[in-house]
C-alpha cells in the first residue's frame, strides 16, 4: 500500500508539452509533498498528471488545497508521488537533489509561464507550463491583485501561477537569484556553486568583445545553461542543419562549441538568419512591383471551384499622396457643407491619408464627433458643447479630491495612470521635457518633475475613469490618447475624440479578454482561408494562437510603426472604407509579407515569436497597406465565389428532385447532384469571417464592475 504524505501546496492546470502540437499537452498539478517524518530538504517537488490523481483518488485533495491555501494547516493527506521515470512524464524529486530552477514569466507572446527543474545529477525534468487562464486559483488571485489586465507588464508585477510555487518553495529552501540573471534560481547553493557561476559570467563578458554577434549571448550562464541542453526533448531540437547561405560571421558564431550547447539562444541566430534572408529578398525585388500571390485563394478558385467565371483574380493597390489643406477645403462649400459624398472622401483618405495640418479637422469627422452633414457654425456649437461636457465630468473628481483620496480603488487607478503617462511617447516633443515641479509632493515622480502636457493627459484619463466607470483605466489606453492630444492640442476635444475611439476599442480591454480572443480567432480563420500553407506551418510550430499579434491589435500597431505612420494608419482604419475590422487585414498583410521567410527559416514557436516581435519599427507602412487592400479584395472575391458556388450546387440539388428538369430521370438527376456535391469541398466561411465584410463598428461594452474588485 502506498504511504500517505502531507500536501503542502498544489496548483492546478499545470501542463507538460511533450510535442509542439497543443493537442498532446498533458494537464496536471504541481505540488509540494512532505513524506512522513521528512525534513524540509526531503520535501518532494512533484508534478502529477490529472489522470494519475483520479486513479489513486487524490484528485479532490489536490483541488481543495489549490483553491483554499488554509487547508495546508489541516491534514491534507495524499499518496506519495512516485519518482521521475522514463515511462511517465510525472515526477517527484526531493529539494536536496535540486540544483537550479529555470523559469520564464508569461508575456504577450509567451502566453504560459514555465518552470524547468535541473537536478544535481544533471537531469533536466520536463518543463511544466502554467496555463493560468484555466486555473481557478490563479484567476481568483489575479482578480484580487489586478483590478485590470496589464498586458505590457515587464517588471515582474504581473501575477502568474509560478509566483506562488516559488513563494512556497522558499519556505523550505534557500533560493538564490545570481547577479545578472533574471530567470534562474539556484537551490540551496554551496559557495562553490556561486563561485563557479560567477566565474562563468566573467568568461562570457570577455568573449563579448571579439565579435558583435557574440553579444547575442552575453547573458548566457554557461555552467548552468549547459545543463538545460537536455530539455530539448520537451521544447525543440537544436541540432538543425544550417543553410548554405548562412553569413560567414554567423557560421563562425554557431561553430563555437559553447554556443551549440545553449538551447535557449540558438533561436536568436536563426532569427538573425531569417532577417538576413528577408533583406536579400527585398533587395532582389526592389526594382519591380510586388504582386501579392495568394495560394489559398487561387487554390479553390482554380481547383475546387473548377471552371468558374471570373472577372479578375488579380488586384492592384497604389497609395496616393496625402490630402493637403487646399484639397481638404475644396471638399466643402463656403458655409461648410460637404460637396462630395462621404464615401468619396473616405476613399481618398483611405488611399492617401492626411497631411498634419488637415488632421485636427478631418479626425473630428472620422471619429464621429461631428456629423459629415453639418455646417461650420454647427460644428463650432458641437465643439463648445463637448468642452462643457468635459469640464463637468472633470469636476466630478476635481472638486471631490478629499473624498477621492480615501478611495483605495480610485487612488490605485490614479497611480496607474500617472505611471503610464510618464512613460508614454516621451520621445515626442510634447512630452519630452520635465520642465515644472510636480504638483503632488507625494508622487513617485515628484523629484523628476513633469510638464503641462503630461498633467493634461493624466487629467483626461482620470476623467475617463469617471466617464466609463465599468471599464475604468487599463494600461495601453495612454497609447491611444497621446496621438489624439498631440493632433488636437485641446484637452476637451481630445477627450471627446478619445471617448469615441474607445467606443470601438473597448472590446480590446474588457476584463475577461473575450474581445481580444475573438479577434485572434478571426485571424486564425482568416489565415486558414487565405494563407493555408503558412497556416499549416504555424500549426506545426504550435503558433496558431497568434499571440504575437496581441499587442499589435490591442493598440492598433501603436508600438510597431513610427509616430507619423501610426497617425496615417489610424486615419485609414477610421474610414471603415472596406471593413470596420480592416486592422485584421493589416495583420494578414504582415504575415503575407513574411510568410516565405517564416516557412523557410523558422520552425518553433519561440523563433516565430521573436521574429514577429522584432518587426517593430522596421516595417514599411505603404507596402503593408497595399498588401492589406489586395488581401481584402481577394477575400471578398473568395467569399462571393463560394456563395455563388453554393447557390449553384443548391440549384443542382433542386433540379435533381425532378421538379423542373425533365431531361433527366429522377435516378440520373440525383446521381448527378450527389456527384457535384462531393466533388466540390468548399472552404468554410465562418460567421466571424463573413462579419469582416461589414463596415459597421463592433461595439462590445464591459459589464458592470464587481464592487468586491473595486469601483471608484
N, C-alpha and C positions, 0 to 999 in steps of 0.2 A: 504493500500500500504506500502511495506517495505521501511523504511527510508534509505537514502543513507549515506555512510560513506567514509572516505578517506583511500585508501590503501597505507600504508607507506612502506611496504616491502612484497615481495612474493618470494617463492621458489617452483619450480615445482618438480614433481616426488618424492614426499614425501609420503610414504605408511604407512598404518596401516596393521599389520599382524594379522588378527583375529584368525587364526589357524596355526598350524605348516606347513600346505600344502601351498606352494607358489602360487598355482592356486587361492587361496582365497584372496591373497593380494589386497588391495584397493588403487589405486593411488589417490593422491590429492595434494593440495597446503597448505603449512603452510604460515601464513601471520600475519602482524601486522596491525590492522584496528582501526582507530580513529573515533568513532561515532561523530555525530555533537555536537560541543561545549564541548567535553570531555577533561578533563585534562590528563596529562601523566599517572596518576595512573588508569585512566579509559580506556586506550587503550586496545583493545582486542587482546589477543594471540589466534589465531584460526587455526584449521585445517579443510579444507572443501574438501569433495570428488569431483573429477573432474565431475562426473555425475551431482551433485547438481549445480555446477557452470554453466554447459551447460543448465540446466533447467531455471535458472534465468538470463541467458545471461551475466554473469560476467566473463566467461572463458577467453575471449580475453583480458580483462583488467588485469587479474592476469598474463597472459603470457607476456604482454607488460612490466609490472612492473618488472617481473622476469628477462627479457632479457635486460632492459635498466633502470638502477637504477636512472638515471636522471629524469625519468618520475615522481618520487615521488615529485618533485618540482612543478609539474603541478597538475591539478585536476583529479586524477585517482579515480573516484567515483565508488563504488560498493555497493551492498546490504549489510546491516549489518548482519553478520553471526549469526545464532541462537545459543543460549547457548547449553552447552552439555546436552544430554538426553540419556535415556536408549534405545531409539528406533533407534538411529543412532550413528555411530562412530564419526561423525563430532562433533566438539566442539568449543566453544569460551569462554574465561574467562578473566576478567579484570586483569591487572597487580597487582592491590591491593589485589586480592584474591589468588595470587600465593605464596606459602610458599617456595618451592625449585624446582630446575631443576636438574635432574639426567641425565647425558649424557655418552655415550660410543663412543669414536672415532673409525673410521674404522681402521682395521688392516688386516694382511694377512688372518686371519681366520674369523674375524668378519667383513664381507665384507661391511656391511652398518652401518654407524654411526647412532646412535639413541638418541632420547631425550624423557624423561618422565617428565611430569609436575605434581607436587603434590600441591594441594590447601590447604589453611589454614583450610578448613573444613575437612581435612584428606581424601579427594577424590583424587584418582590417575586416571588421564586421560589416554586414550590409548597411549601406546608407539608409537612414529612415527619414521619411518626409512627413511633415506635419501639415495635414490638409485642414487648415484652420476653418475654412468655410463650412466644413462638415461636422466639426467637433462642437457639441453643445456647450461644454465647459469653456472652451476658448471664446466662443461667441458671447457667452454671458460675461466673461471678464472684459472682453473688448467693449461691450456695451457699457460697463461700469467705468472703464478707464477713458474711452474715447467717445466723446459726445458727437463726434462726426468722423468720417473717414479721412485719413491723412495720406493721400497717395504718394506724396513726394517726400515723406519722411525718410531721411537717410542718416539720422543722428542717433539711432538706437532707441528712440522713444516709442516707436510703433510696437505694440504688444503682439507677441505671437506665442504659439504653444511651447516652443523651446525655451522661452524665458522661465517658465515655472519648473521645467525639468532641471535647468542649471541651478535655479534657486534652491530647489530641494536637494540636489546632489551636493551643493555647497554646505549643507548642514552636516554632511557625513564625510566630506573630503575637502582637502585644500586644492582650490583651483587657481592656477597662476596664468594670467594672460601676458605672455612675454612682451617685452618692449618692442614696438614696431609691428606687432601682429594684431590684426583686427578680428581674426576669426579662429584662433586656436587657443585652447586651454590645455596646459599640462596638468596632470592629475597627480597630486602628492609628489611633486618632482624632488629629486635629490639635487644637491649642489652641482654634482657632475652633469645632470641633465641641463640645468640652467647655464652652466659654463659652455657646454657643447653647443647649445642653442645660440648663445651669444657669439661664439667664435664663427659659427657658420654664417651669421649675419654679416660679420666683418668681411668674410671672403667674398660674398656677393657684392658688397659695396665696392671692393677693389676692382672687381671684374667689370663693373658698370662703365668704367672709363674707356674700355677697349673699343667698344662699338656701339653706336646709338641704338641698334636693335636689341642689344642685350638689356637695355633699360626696361624693356617689356617685363623682364623677370626680376626687377630689383627688389621686389617684396617677397621673393621666394625664400623659404627657410629650408635649405637642402636636407638637413638631417631629419626634420620632422616630415616634410612632404615626400621624401623618398619612400617613407612607409605607406603613403597614400597611393602609390602606384598600383597596388593590388586592388584598389577599389574599382578598377576598370570593369570588373565583372558586373558591376551594378550601375555603371554610368556609360562609358564608351571605351572603345579600343583606341590606344594611342599609336599602335604600330601600323600606320597607314602609309601607303606609297606616296612619295612626293611627286609632284608633276615635273615633267621635263623642263617646263618653262619657269621653274622657280628661280627668282632673282639670286645671284651669287651670294649676296650678303646674308640672305635668309637661309640658303643652303649651309653656309658656314655656321650660322647660329644653331640650326637644327642638328648639326653633327656634333655639337658639344655633348658629351655623354651625360653630364648632369641635367642638361635641358631635356634630353629624351626621357628622363625619369619623372619629370614633373607633369603629372597628368592634367592638373587644372589649367596650366598656362600653355599647353600645346595648342589649344584652340586659338590663342592670341595670334600665333604665327599663321594659322590657317585663315583667320580673318584678314590678316595683312595680305596674304596671297589673293584672297577674293577681291580686296580693294585694288590691288595692283592689276589684276586681270580686268577689272571694270575700267580702269584708266586706259589700258591698252585698247579695249573695245571701243571706248568713246573716241579715242584719238583716231581710230580707223574709220569711224563713221561720221566724223565731224564735218566732212566736206559734202556729204549727201544727206538728203532728207530722210528722216527715220519714220517709217510707217509701222504702226502697231500691228503685229501679227498675232491674231488670237486663235490659238489652236483649238480651243474648246468650241468656240462659236462656229468656226468653219467645219469642224468635225461633224456636228449634227446637221449643219446646213447641207453639206455635200454628201454625207454618208447616210445618216439615219433618215433625213427628210427626202432623200432621193432627188429626182429632177423636179425641183420646185421653182416656180417663177420668182426671180429676184430682180428688184430694180437696181440694187447696189449692195455689195458686201464689203466695200472699202470706203471708209470715210476719211476726210481730212479735217484738220483743225489748224487754225492760224490765229495767233494772238495779234491784236491791233494796238495802236498807240493809246495811252490813257486819255481820258476825256479832260480837256483843259477848261478854264473858266469861260472862255469865249464860246466854245461849243456848248457848254452846260447852259449858259444864259440864253442861247438860241433855242433851247428846248421850251422856253416859256414866253408868253406874250407880255405886253407892258404891265398888266396888273398881276401877273404871276400864274396865270392859267397854263397848264401843260398843253402844248400844241401837238405833241406826239402821243402815240398810245403808250401806256405804261409798259407794255410788252416790248415795244421798240427801245425804250430807254433801258430796260433791264437787259436786253440782248446786247446793247452797246457796252454797258458796264461789265457784263459777264465776259465779253471777249477782249476788253481793253483795260478795265479798271479805271481809277480816277487819279488825277493829279492832286497833290496835297491841298491846294487852295480850294478845291471843289468839295472835299470830304465833309467839312462842317455843315454844308447844305445837303448834300446827297445822302449822307448817312441818316439824316432825320427821316427821309422818305423810306430808305431801305429797312430801317428798324421800326417803321410804322409809328413813329412818334407823331408825325403829321401826315395827313392823307395826301395822296397824289392829286386828288381833285380839290385843291384849295388855292386861295389867293395869298399874296404876300401879307395882306392885312390879317387874314385869318390865321396865318402861321405865327405871326407875332403874338397874337392873342393866346394861341395854344401854348407857346413857349413861356409867356408870362404866367399862365395858369400852372405850368409844370414847376416854375420857380416857387410859387406859393405852396404847392403841394410838398415840395422838398423841404422847405423851411418848416412847415407844420409837422412833418414827420420827424425832422431833426430835433424839434423842441420836445418831443415825447421823451427823449432821453437826456437831452442837454439841460432841460430845466428840472430834471429829476435825478441829478447825479448823486445826491446824498443817499437816496434810496437804492439807486442802481449799484452804488459802491458796496452795498451789503448783500447783493445778489450774486451768489457764487457762480452760477452759470453765465450771467452777463459779464462778470469780470473775466471769466475764462475765455469767452468769445472775444472780448476786447483785447486780451493778451495775445491771442492767436492772430487777430487782425494786425496788431502792431508789429508782431514778429514777421509776418509775411510781407507787409507793406515795406518794411525796412530792407527787405532782400529782393524786392521785385523791380526789375528793369533799372537797376542803379547805374547802368551804363548809358541810359538815356539822359540827356542834359537836364530835363525837368526834375529828375530825382537824384541826380548825381551828388550835388553838394549838400553838406550838413552845415548850413550857414547860420542857424539860430539856435539858442538854447532850447532844450526840451521843456515843454510846459509842465510836465509831470516829473518832479524830482525823484519819485519812486520808480520811474520807468527803467527797464533794463537798458534803454538807450539814452538815459539821462546824460551820461558822460560823453557819448559820441555826437549828440546833437541831432537836429532834424532840419527840415525846411518846410515852407508853406505848402508845397505841393504834396509832400508826404502826409502832412496833417490833414489836408483836404481829402486825400484818399482814405485815410483812417476814418474820418467822419462819415464819408459816403458809405463805407462798408458797415460801420456800426448802425447807420440809419437803415441800411438794407436789412439788418438784423431785426429792426422794428417793423419794416415793411413786410417781410416774409418770415413770420415767427416760426412756422413749421420747419422751414429749411435752415434758417439762420446762416451763419458764415461757415464755409468749408474751404479748406485750403485749395488753391487753384483759382478761386474767384478773383483774387487780386490780379492774376494774369489776364483775366478777361476785362477788368475795369481799366487798367492803366492805359491801353491804347485809346479807349473812348475819352478818357480825361485829357490826354495829350491832344487829341484831334479837336475836341470842342472847347477846351480851355475855359470851361464854365461848369462849376460843380453841380449845379441843379440840372442842367441839360445833360451832362454826362451821367448823372444818376438816373434820369428818365431813360436814357439810352441803355444803361446797364440793366434796368428792370425789364425792359423789352427783350434785350439779349438773353437774360436769364430765364425768361419765359420758355424759350426753346432749349436752353442749356440745362434747365433744372433736372431733367431726366438723367443727366450725367452725374449728378451729385447726390441723388436721393440715397438714404442710408443703407438700404438693402442692396444697392448696386445693380438692381434689376435693369435699369436703363442702359448701363454700360454692357451688361451681359447680353441684352437683346441685340445691341449694335454689333458686338463681336460675333454673335451667332449669325447675324445677317452677312457679315464679311465672310464667315465660313461658307455660307450657302453661295455667296457671290463668287468666291474663288473656285468653288467646286464647279460652278457652271461655266465661268469664263476662262479659267486657267487650270484645267483639270490635271495636266501633267505636273504643274507646280504643286497643286494640292496633294497629289499622291506622294510627292517627295516630302512635303511638310508633314504629312501623316506618318511617314516612316521615321521622321525626326521628332515625332511627338510634339509638333509645333502648331497643330491646327486649332489650338485655343486662341491663337492670335493675340496673346497678351502683350506682345511687343508694340501693338497699336493702342494699348490702353491710354497711355499719357497723350499720345498724338490726338486721339479722338476726344479725350476728356476736355482739353483746352484748345481744340481746333488747330493743332500744329503750332501753337504759340512758341514752343521751345525747339521747333525743328527748323524754322526759317528765320532769316534776318528780319529785323523790325519792319522795314519797308515792305518786304514780301508778305509778311503777316497781314499788314493792312490791306494789301491787294487781295490776298486770298480770302479774307473775311468778307470784303465787299462783293466779291464774286459769289461766295456762298450765300450771302444775304439776298441775292436776287431770286433765289429758288427758280432759276430760269428753266432748268431741266427737271430738277428734283429738289425737294426740301432736304433730302439726305445726300446731296451731291458730295458731301465730305467723305462718304464711304467710297465713292469712286476715285477720290484723291488717294485714299489708302490703296485701292486696287491698282491705280496707276503706278504707285511706288513699287508694288510687288511686280507689276509687269515690267517695269524698267530694270529690275534687278533679278528677275527670275532665272535667267541663264547662269548668272554668277552663283546664285544660291544653289541651283541644281548641280552645278559642276564642282563647286568647291566646299560647300557646307552641308554636313550630314548629321549634325547633332543640334539639339535644342539650344544649348548654351552658345554654340558658334553662331547660329542664326540670330539669337537674341543680341549678342554682342555686335554683330554686323549691323543689324537694324538700328540699334540704339546709337551707333556711331555715325549714322547717316545725318544726324542733326547738324545743321548749318553747312551741309555740303551739297544739298540738292538744288537743282535748277527749277525754280517755280514755273517758269514759262513752259519748259518741257513737260513737267508733271501735269499742268493744267491742260495742255494739248492732248496728252495721253488719256487723261481722265475723261475729256469730252468724247474722244474716239471710243473709249471703253463704254461710255454710256450709250452712244448711238448704236454700237454693236449689240449691247444688252437689250435695248428697246426693240431693235430689229429681231433679235433672237426670240424674245417673248411673243412678238407679233407672229413670227413664223410658226412657233409651237402652237399658239392659239388657232391659227388658220389650219394647221395640220390636224389638230384635234377635231375641229369643226368638219373638216373633210372626212376624217375617219368616222365621225358620228353620222354623217350623211350616208356613208357607205353602209353602215350598220342598218340605217333606216331602210335603204334600198334592199338590203338582204332580207328584210322581213317579207318582201313580196308585195308590199302595199302599193307601189307605184311603178316599179320597173318590171315589165312583163317580158323583157328579153332574156331573163334568167329564170330558171326554175328555182323554187324555194331552196332545194338542196344545193344547187350551184351557187346561189346568192349567198347563203350562209357560209359556205366554204370559202368563197372569195373574201367576204368581210372578215372572217376569222383570220385568214392568211394575212390580210392587210394589217390587222391589229397586232399580230405577233411579230411582223417584220419591222415595225417601227416603235422602238422603245424610246419614247420622247423624254427629254430632261424634265425633272420635277420642278415646276415653278411654284415655290412655296409662297405663302401669303406675305412673308416679310420681303421677298424679292419683288413681288407684284407691287407692294407698297412703295418701292423705290421709284415708281413712275409718277407718284403723286407730288404735287407742288405744295400741298397743304402741310403746314408746320406741325410736327408731332409735339403735343404738349402732354407732359406727364408731371403731375404735382406730387410733392412729398405729402405723406399722411400726417395727421396731427401728431405732434411730438409727445412722446411719453413723459408725463410730468416727473416720473421717477428718474429719468435720464437727465432732465434739465429742461427748463422752459422759461426764458427770461421774463 
